[in-house]
Amino acid sequence: MADVTITFSDGEQQQIEGIVIDKDKAEALRLLADLLNKIKGHPGHACGPKVV
């Protein structure tokens, strides 16, 4: 799997910090699900997605 770089906005960083401070497991799971959708939504290859 290719390396992926994720950048966070200031608001997203504050959200992550709040989740950690509050130890909010449900919100952490929602955040990770959103991140996974962002990562999967981008083709992993420079030439575009693989055609199967």
C-alpha positions as a printed Julia matrix, in Angstrom:
52×3 Matrix{Float64}:
   0.0    0.0     0.0
   1.27   3.48   -0.86
   2.14   6.01    1.82
  -0.53   8.64    2.36
  -0.08  12.11    3.82
  -3.09  13.59    5.59
  -3.35  17.28    6.39
  -5.77  18.65    8.96
  -7.35  22.07    9.11
  -7.11  24.04   12.35
 -10.7   23.05   13.16
 -10.01  19.36   12.56
  -6.92  19.53   14.75
  -8.97  21.12   17.54
 -11.58  18.37   17.12
  -8.89  15.69   17.46
  -7.44  17.38   20.55
 -10.92  17.59   22.08
 -11.56  13.89   21.44
  -8.29  12.97   23.13
  -8.85  15.28   26.1
 -12.43  14.03   26.6
 -11.51  10.4    25.81
 -14.63  10.33   23.61
 -14.49   6.88   22.01
 -17.66   7.26   19.95
 -16.51  10.55   18.43
 -13.06   9.1    17.76
 -14.63   6.22   15.83
 -16.71   8.67   13.75
 -13.6   10.71   12.98
 -11.65   7.63   11.9
 -14.54   6.52    9.66
 -14.53   9.95    7.99
 -10.75   9.8     7.53
 -11.01   6.36    5.97
 -13.58   7.67    3.49
 -11.25  10.54    2.57
  -8.31   8.19    2.06
 -10.28   5.66    0.02
 -11.84   8.45   -2.04
  -8.47   9.33   -3.6
  -6.8    7.15   -6.2
  -3.65   5.57   -4.87
  -1.77   5.62   -8.17
  -0.28   8.53  -10.06
  -1.98   7.33  -13.25
  -5.38   6.91  -11.59
  -7.23   3.96  -10.11
  -6.52   0.41  -11.23
  -8.89  -1.05  -13.77
  -9.88  -4.58  -12.84
